[in-house]
């Protein structure tokens, strides 16, 4: 089974601390065993952003959530994020090209699937 963690958010002003924490969290997430890839999008009309991470297990996802820098960023989120929504889901099907739009896919990692 594949799992996703999706973070959809509206941004306020970003500063150097945001970018540093965001980069560190992303790099550390990509190093977690069970990380399968990520995708992101931005909607110019609504101003919303989304980051989707794919995981081979719930344990891998929990490792991201337990990360110290994730906790720091979460505590400072009101500084940079106006509103947000987090969706944790099990993937029950993938159709078409299995890695279309995914970035940072670890070498040898399986494509996200049901």
trRosetta pair geometry for C-beta under 8 A, 3 or more apart (Angstrom, degrees):
i j d omega theta_ij theta_ji phi_ij phi_ji
1 57 7.9 88 75 -105 85 50
1 90 5.7 -29 -179 -153 120 107
1 91 7.2 156 -174 52 68 74
1 114 7.1 -22 -123 178 60 44
2 36 6.6 -42 -137 16 113 165
2 54 5.9 -10 -178 -169 116 99
2 55 6.8 143 -165 73 64 47
2 56 6.6 -40 -111 -108 68 40
2 90 7.4 123 79 -163 49 57
2 91 4.1 -14 79 37 102 126
2 94 7.8 19 43 -36 149 126
2 112 4.4 118 -166 -156 162 81
2 113 5.8 127 -17 54 129 37
2 114 6.9 -79 23 -89 99 20
3 54 7.4 145 79 -159 46 50
3 55 4.4 -27 66 67 96 104
3 56 7.8 -30 22 58 87 7
3 57 7.0 -1 8 139 123 8
3 58 5.9 109 -45 -80 162 60
3 60 7.8 162 52 64 121 100
3 61 5.4 -69 105 -41 139 140
3 88 7.0 -2 -179 -174 108 82
3 89 6.9 162 -157 86 63 42
3 90 5.8 -39 -102 -102 70 54
3 91 7.0 -146 -83 -5 18 86
4 52 5.7 -15 -166 -168 116 97
4 53 6.8 150 -155 77 60 49
4 54 5.7 -27 -98 -99 77 61
4 55 7.2 175 -84 17 26 85
4 87 7.4 6 105 107 103 91
4 88 7.2 177 88 -149 57 40
4 89 5.0 -6 53 58 99 91
4 91 6.2 90 -23 -55 104 98
4 112 7.8 46 -71 -149 96 146
5 52 7.4 161 80 -152 45 50
5 53 4.9 -5 55 55 93 101
5 55 7.0 45 -8 -14 97 123
5 61 5.6 147 -42 -142 122 110
5 64 6.9 -153 32 81 162 148
5 65 8.0 -162 -118 -58 156 97
5 86 7.1 -15 -171 -168 84 97
5 87 7.6 161 -156 83 38 52
5 88 5.5 -6 -106 -104 72 76
6 50 6.3 -7 -171 -169 95 105
6 51 7.3 168 -150 85 49 47
6 52 4.7 -8 -103 -104 84 83
6 53 7.9 -165 -74 24 43 62
6 86 6.9 154 82 -157 57 47
6 87 4.3 -7 57 57 110 97
6 88 7.8 -164 23 -71 72 33
6 89 7.3 9 1 10 111 110
7 50 6.8 159 83 -152 50 54
7 51 4.9 -3 55 55 101 94
7 52 7.9 -169 23 -74 63 42
7 84 6.6 -16 -170 -167 81 118
7 85 7.8 162 -154 83 40 47
7 86 5.5 -9 -102 -105 68 79
8 48 6.0 8 -177 -179 93 119
8 49 7.3 172 -150 87 49 46
8 50 4.6 -12 -101 -100 76 92
8 84 6.5 151 85 -158 53 63
8 85 4.7 -8 60 58 105 93
8 86 7.8 -169 24 -76 71 33
8 87 7.4 31 -3 -2 108 104
9 48 6.9 151 78 -153 26 74
9 49 5.7 -23 65 61 78 90
9 50 7.6 148 17 -87 64 46
9 81 4.9 -51 -170 -143 129 116
9 82 7.6 139 179 46 80 67
9 83 6.9 180 -146 92 60 48
9 84 4.0 -11 -101 -105 92 93
9 85 7.6 -169 -70 24 57 56
10 46 7.8 -97 -97 145 102 88
10 47 5.8 53 -137 109 90 104
10 48 5.7 -52 -79 -98 73 67
10 49 7.7 148 -94 16 26 79
10 81 6.9 110 71 -166 54 67
10 82 4.2 -47 96 56 106 113
10 83 5.0 32 29 45 114 81
10 84 7.3 -141 22 -69 66 58
11 14 6.4 -28 -171 -46 126 101
11 47 7.1 -124 36 163 82 99
11 49 6.4 41 -33 2 109 125
11 80 6.4 -34 -148 166 79 76
11 81 6.4 -51 -110 -108 46 55
11 82 6.8 31 93 -2 7 94
12 79 7.0 -138 68 144 136 38
12 80 5.5 -156 52 -159 94 26
12 81 6.5 -100 4 -39 92 9
12 82 5.4 130 -54 -54 86 82
13 80 7.3 -99 79 -121 44 62
14 18 4.5 -113 -155 73 84 150
14 19 6.5 88 160 -48 116 87
14 80 5.7 54 -102 -140 67 111
15 18 5.4 109 52 6 59 100
15 19 7.4 -124 106 0 35 91
15 79 7.9 -53 17 147 115 120
15 80 7.6 -122 16 -89 79 106
16 19 5.7 -58 -148 40 36 109
16 20 6.1 36 155 -21 69 107
17 20 5.7 -55 -145 37 30 111
17 21 6.2 25 159 -13 66 108
17 76 7.4 -80 128 152 127 162
18 21 6.1 -63 -148 42 26 104
18 22 5.9 24 158 -19 66 114
18 73 7.9 93 -133 -133 60 99
18 76 7.9 -147 -88 118 76 125
18 79 7.5 -151 -70 103 108 110
18 80 4.8 122 -104 -96 135 151
19 22 5.7 -55 -139 40 28 113
19 23 6.1 29 160 -19 63 108
20 23 6.0 -57 -148 37 25 109
20 24 6.4 22 156 -16 62 109
21 24 5.8 -58 -145 39 31 110
21 25 6.1 29 158 -19 67 107
21 69 5.8 -180 -150 -178 84 105
21 72 6.4 -136 -128 98 131 111
21 73 4.6 157 154 -82 137 107
21 76 7.7 144 -1 57 171 135
22 25 6.0 -54 -144 37 27 109
22 26 6.3 25 157 -16 62 110
22 73 7.2 115 -69 -121 59 143
23 26 5.9 -58 -146 38 28 110
23 27 6.2 24 158 -16 65 110
24 27 5.9 -57 -144 39 28 108
24 28 6.1 21 160 -12 65 111
24 69 5.2 -110 109 -167 121 168
25 28 6.0 -62 -144 43 26 106
25 29 6.0 31 156 -24 65 109
25 64 7.9 74 -173 -159 92 90
25 67 6.6 131 -129 108 82 148
25 69 5.2 -150 -74 110 83 117
25 70 5.7 108 -125 -78 119 74
25 73 6.3 -36 -49 -11 144 153
26 29 5.7 -52 -143 34 28 113
26 30 6.5 29 157 -20 62 106
26 38 7.7 -85 -146 17 96 171
26 104 7.8 -152 172 -64 100 173
27 30 5.9 -55 -152 33 29 112
27 31 6.8 23 151 -16 61 108
28 31 5.7 -60 -153 36 36 111
28 32 7.2 53 148 -41 64 91
28 67 6.0 128 115 -139 139 143
28 69 6.9 127 23 40 151 132
29 32 5.8 -38 -161 3 39 116
29 35 6.0 129 152 -108 69 138
29 38 7.7 65 113 -60 129 136
29 53 6.2 -79 167 -124 137 148
29 64 5.1 39 -116 -114 97 112
29 67 7.6 -82 -72 -34 76 159
30 35 5.5 -177 -138 131 32 160
30 38 7.7 -78 -85 -10 91 122
30 104 5.1 -81 -115 168 129 129
30 106 7.0 157 -178 -67 80 95
31 35 7.3 57 43 13 15 145
32 35 4.8 104 66 -36 84 109
32 60 5.3 128 138 -160 118 87
32 63 5.0 156 -140 95 131 134
32 64 6.2 -87 -25 -60 164 83
33 60 6.5 -122 93 -104 55 108
34 55 5.4 29 143 -165 100 80
34 56 4.0 -125 -149 46 76 100
34 57 4.9 -71 -141 28 141 92
34 59 6.8 146 -24 80 172 84
34 60 2.8 -133 95 -73 136 147
34 61 7.9 -93 123 -27 128 59
34 63 7.8 120 53 25 125 131
35 53 7.0 -55 -140 -173 89 108
35 54 7.6 97 -170 81 52 63
35 55 6.5 -36 -104 -106 42 68
35 56 7.8 -55 -4 0 12 92
35 60 6.3 -165 -52 176 56 130
35 106 6.1 104 88 -25 92 126
35 109 7.4 -64 96 -112 59 151
36 54 4.0 -69 71 108 110 105
36 55 6.3 -167 5 -88 101 13
36 56 5.7 126 -52 -48 111 81
36 102 7.9 -55 129 -155 80 144
36 105 7.0 -9 165 -134 52 80
36 106 7.3 -87 -123 23 28 100
36 109 5.2 172 -131 165 60 130
36 110 6.9 -43 -130 72 114 65
36 111 7.5 95 -180 -161 118 20
36 112 5.2 121 125 -69 146 83
37 53 7.8 175 96 -152 36 52
37 54 5.1 8 58 42 74 119
37 99 6.7 178 -77 -140 177 94
37 102 3.8 22 155 -174 141 123
37 103 6.7 141 -168 61 91 30
37 104 6.1 151 -138 79 60 68
37 105 4.2 -10 -89 -91 113 78
37 106 7.6 -132 -64 4 68 68
37 109 6.9 169 -38 101 89 144
37 112 6.8 -108 44 -30 111 107
38 51 6.6 -10 -173 -173 118 84
38 52 6.3 158 -158 85 65 55
38 53 4.9 -24 -102 -102 96 62
38 54 6.8 -160 -79 10 43 79
38 102 6.7 119 58 -153 26 74
38 103 5.8 -41 72 63 80 81
38 104 5.6 8 29 52 101 116
39 51 7.9 165 87 -155 42 44
39 52 4.9 -7 58 58 85 107
39 101 4.6 35 -126 138 132 100
39 102 5.4 -73 -61 -97 96 49
39 103 6.6 126 -96 10 50 83
40 49 7.0 -3 -174 -177 104 90
40 50 6.2 173 -151 90 59 60
40 51 4.9 -12 -102 -103 100 63
40 52 7.0 -176 -79 18 47 72
40 103 7.7 -37 10 24 91 126
41 49 7.3 174 90 -154 48 50
41 50 5.1 5 52 51 85 103
42 48 7.4 178 -150 94 50 47
42 49 5.1 -14 -103 -105 79 77
42 50 7.8 -168 -74 20 40 68
43 46 4.5 19 105 39 125 98
43 47 7.0 -34 86 18 80 16
43 48 4.9 15 41 54 112 86
43 49 7.8 -151 19 -73 71 35
44 47 7.4 23 -163 -75 26 46
53 61 7.7 148 101 -113 117 84
53 64 7.0 123 101 -91 164 171
54 91 7.6 11 -136 -34 101 142
54 102 7.2 -34 9 -122 135 125
54 112 4.3 -83 -162 -81 147 131
55 58 7.4 102 117 -85 135 23
55 60 4.4 180 -159 87 110 117
55 61 4.5 -130 6 -56 176 90
55 64 7.9 -116 -84 -5 133 129
56 60 5.9 71 50 2 75 151
56 109 7.8 -133 -52 -155 123 99
56 110 7.4 95 -102 48 115 105
57 60 4.8 106 60 1 82 97
57 61 7.2 -144 101 1 51 86
58 61 5.4 -55 -153 40 40 114
58 62 6.1 44 149 -23 70 104
59 62 5.5 -52 -146 35 32 114
59 63 6.6 41 151 -27 63 99
60 63 5.6 -48 -156 24 34 116
60 64 7.3 35 147 -17 61 97
61 64 5.8 -51 -161 29 38 111
61 65 6.7 33 147 -14 68 106
61 88 7.0 106 174 -141 149 113
62 65 5.5 -55 -147 40 39 112
62 66 6.0 33 155 -17 70 110
63 66 5.9 -59 -142 42 29 108
63 67 6.9 56 150 -52 59 88
64 67 5.7 -32 -163 -10 35 119
64 70 6.3 112 162 -70 64 155
65 70 6.3 -144 -147 123 25 156
66 70 7.5 72 70 53 17 132
67 70 4.0 88 71 -1 97 111
67 71 7.1 -167 93 -8 54 82
68 71 5.7 -56 -156 34 35 112
68 72 6.6 35 149 -19 67 103
69 72 5.3 -47 -146 35 40 115
69 73 6.2 40 155 -17 68 104
70 73 5.9 -55 -147 39 29 109
70 74 6.2 33 152 -23 64 108
71 74 5.5 -52 -143 35 30 114
71 75 6.4 32 156 -19 63 105
72 75 5.9 -59 -154 35 29 111
72 76 6.6 7 155 -1 64 111
73 76 6.0 -70 -147 49 32 99
73 77 6.5 64 150 -68 66 82
74 77 5.5 -16 -153 -28 34 119
76 79 5.0 -28 173 17 83 124
76 80 7.0 45 130 2 90 103
77 80 6.4 -81 -155 52 42 88
77 81 4.7 -28 178 34 87 121
77 84 7.2 -57 174 -5 134 146
78 81 7.0 -68 -96 59 21 75
81 84 5.3 7 164 -46 135 117
91 94 6.3 15 169 -49 128 97
91 112 5.8 79 17 167 175 106
91 113 6.9 163 109 130 128 14
91 114 5.6 -125 119 -91 82 57
92 114 5.1 36 -174 -124 27 116
93 114 5.0 2 -77 -56 39 132
94 98 5.3 67 135 -125 133 81
94 111 7.2 -161 111 136 159 106
94 112 5.8 138 -72 105 151 84
94 113 5.3 -100 24 -113 126 53
94 114 6.5 -164 0 -28 80 80
96 100 6.6 -40 124 10 112 139
97 100 3.9 86 88 -39 117 111
98 111 3.6 56 132 162 131 147
98 112 6.7 -179 179 56 93 65
98 113 6.7 -20 -142 -73 129 88
99 102 4.6 -81 -166 36 74 125
99 105 6.2 -7 -148 -71 131 154
99 111 5.1 -106 -54 -122 93 107
99 112 7.8 129 -92 20 65 84
102 105 5.5 64 128 -61 119 109
102 112 7.5 166 -83 1 146 114
105 109 5.6 -144 178 58 81 123
106 109 4.1 90 66 -32 90 124
110 113 6.9 -63 143 8 114 112
